Amino acid sequence: MQADLLISLRMSLTVSLLVLLFISGAVARYYWDVYYYKPTSICALKGSTVTMRCIYRYHSGPVVLKAFWTKQWGQGSEPPDLSDDPEYRGRVQYLVDKQHNCTLRLSDVRETDQSKYYFTFITDQPGGKYQGEGGFDLSVTDLQVEVLEEDRGIVIEGDEVTLTCKTTCRLTLSPTFTWYKDGHPLYSSTDPLYLQSVSSDNKDRYRCAVLGQNLHSPVVTLNVRYLQVEVPERVVEGDEVTLTCKTSFSLSDRPTFTWYRNGHPLSSNTDQLHLQPVSREDAGRYRCAVLDQILHSPEVTLNVRYGPKSVSVSISPSGEIVEGRSVTLTCSSDGNPTVQNYTWFKGTSSVGKGETYTMKEISSVDSGEYKCRSSNEHGEKLSEALTLNVLYLQVEVPERVIEGDEVTLTCKTSFSLSDRPKFTWYRNGHRLSSSTDQLHLQSVSREDAGRYHCAVLDQNLHSPVVTLNVRYGPKSVSVSISPSGEIVEGRSVTLTCSSDGNPPVQNYTWFKGTSSVGKGETYTMKKISSVDSGQYKCRSSNEHGEKLSEALTLNVLYPPKNISVSISPSGETAEGSSVNLTCSSEANPSVQNLTWFKESGSSPVGSGHSYRAPQRGSYYCEAQNEHGSQKSDAVTVKGVWNSALYAVIGVTAGCGCLSVIIAVFCVRRKRRGSSADDKNQTQAMRTQTAPVLELSSVQNVDPNAKEDTYTALDPVSRSSDDVYNTLATVHSSPSDDLYSALDPQSRSPEYDTLATVRNKH
């Protein structure tokens, strides 16, 4: 990059100088010239691109007809144009312009391109051909990897080797090289590649290339010669072992070998070193050398395998071992491979494994002789015995204690104490009042259970902690319910029995009232119903007794059900009598709303526990609380006409008919012989009296008559033009009781009961 910049700068200065010379007239009128930029000797890599820069000048007047480059020098005939040469076709580019630039760019340089190159231009004047003298001298080279060996001219295993990327000529531009190992780039630099301590196993392939260009050297492989020590792969103590110094090339006649172990020379001077029999002391780092040829092999390690040796046991902490403390035994041994298997023995019994054996809160029963056995694949060995003498202060506790027993704890020792020792007792770490070697617990309770130990403080002696386990029957028995809160019919409910006992309670029995309903710590009722309401208890028991819990009341909430309606009085009811309907239901909580409905209607007709039916028909009640509602079946209210009512209707109807006949007779007599208007009026009166005759027949209604008779009297079934409506319209006087009695708007509620009489006649 810097070289290109310098060339460009030099070219620009030269052009400027020439322009100034042309302007100043310092150049002769007929001056011809070609200037080649230095260096004119170029060394280029095969496959690279080369640029040969120049400028040319000539006097004013002639016209340049052709400008080109050629490899032929001569002022005679026109030399061949380089661009016309088939060998250069497609690789030559002329950078000739009106500013007198005459640069040649040659790409994909080949070894055959090595030559001299000249710029030539031809004008329209006779003899107007000019060729630049001197030209460019192009040399073409390959990249080669050179191995810089040591003075002896060979690469020996362990040597440091330098690889250099070289060319046959000095490159015009100093490129940056990239080094490759087995096709993978290592780094890019202008420096050589340094290899530290090469090995005979080094079969790697190296090459270099110009950074940023597709220019590569051939691949080279190091031919590393070696002097090496052959060692048996597996050596066990006691074997006969021979080490051999081998080489991959021919040595001088009768070479003298030298052997080294861990850097120290040995006595052998042949190519073999005999170790018979080999021991663990022979293990180490070996190498051989041929000193007169300055040859040294790399170091190899002789690994001698052997079984455990020097097995011993140590104890921590050292000194007196007092009961209650923690003691660790450690087994040490030497072996190759390293010992991994350790077994501990107390006497002849195996008590543990591992390099260490720890006894926490050691007691008098741990006293005895301890050994460890170390083993690997080449053997095993037992250590000498270590005697462990435990000095103990311990608390004696009865094996089985039941609440209410009289219990005495005793502080005992295995060694002599000072005169009148003062004992201290602890429960759960808290100091107690007793100061003798015995602690008396009269009528022991579950509160006395815990961890006890004794101490002789003036001698710094503490016993291990022992546990006093007080056994007792169940206590604090209680029942809990899940889920809590309101219990609604259809849900799942679980009762749980909790109690305290030692040993823990295992037997639970559930009671509803006095009846046993289940066993187990929990009692589950799926899809609970109202019949599950009641008082529940659980009975807890262990080997020391049993106890019953307090009762838990289970109140199951549910919507109304079993809805029914009763009629009072029952049976048929005479016209004018009262009929009471009463609604009954079951619900929890109690029914909050009772609503009455007539079956033919959609609106309520009443509310409350009882309802007085005003007319015949079918009725039902609907009960509701916060959890739902339910309807009863419909009941029918029936009614009949009594004989007194029939008599009243008959007399009233007779009087009405008689009054009508008298009135008609008087009118006809008074207006006899009158005009046609009187006749029309008389005819209208006749029309109105016709239903009266039908009414007279009603007076003779037999209670045993057919249903048609009652149908005629039924205001629900009659049409708008029947006898009752006719009577109501003809005799509209409010003072007439007969018509008021027949008027459906003014009759009593008992009238409706007549419609039901026909069902029984």
URHUWO-V853943 format. One line per field, one symbol per residue. phi: phi as a letter, one per 30 degrees, with the letter a starting at -180 (. if undefined). A space follows every 50 residues. Layout:
phi: ???
This chain:
phi: .dddddddddddddddddddddddidcddcdcabccdddccccbdejdcc cccabbbaddjdcddabacbccclcddddddddddedceiccbcccbddi dbdcccchdcddddacbbcbbbcdddidcbbddjicccccbcdbcccdcd edibccejdcbccbdcbdbdddcddccccbbhicdcacaccdcccchdcd ddcdccabaddibdbbdddbbdcccbbbccbedbbcejdcbbcbccbcbd cddhdccbcbbhicdcddbcdbbccbddbddddlccabacddchcbdddb cccccadebhdbbbbbddjdccejdcbbcbccacabdedccbbcbciccd blbjdbbccdhebddddlcbbbccbbdckbacdddcccccdbbbccbedb bcejdcbbcbccbcbdcddhdccbcbbhicdcddbcdbbcbdhebddddl ccacacddchcbdddccccccadebhdbcbbbddjdccejdcbbcbccac abdedccbbcbciccdblbjdbbccdhdbddddlccbbccbbdckbacdd dcdcccdadeahdbbccbddidbdejddbccbccacabdeecbcbcbcdd cccdcabjdbbcddadkcbbcbcbbdclbacdddccccabdcdddddddd ddddddddddddddddddddcdiddddddddddddddddedddddddddc ddecddddddddddddcdddcdddddddddccdddddddddddddcdddd dddddcdddcc
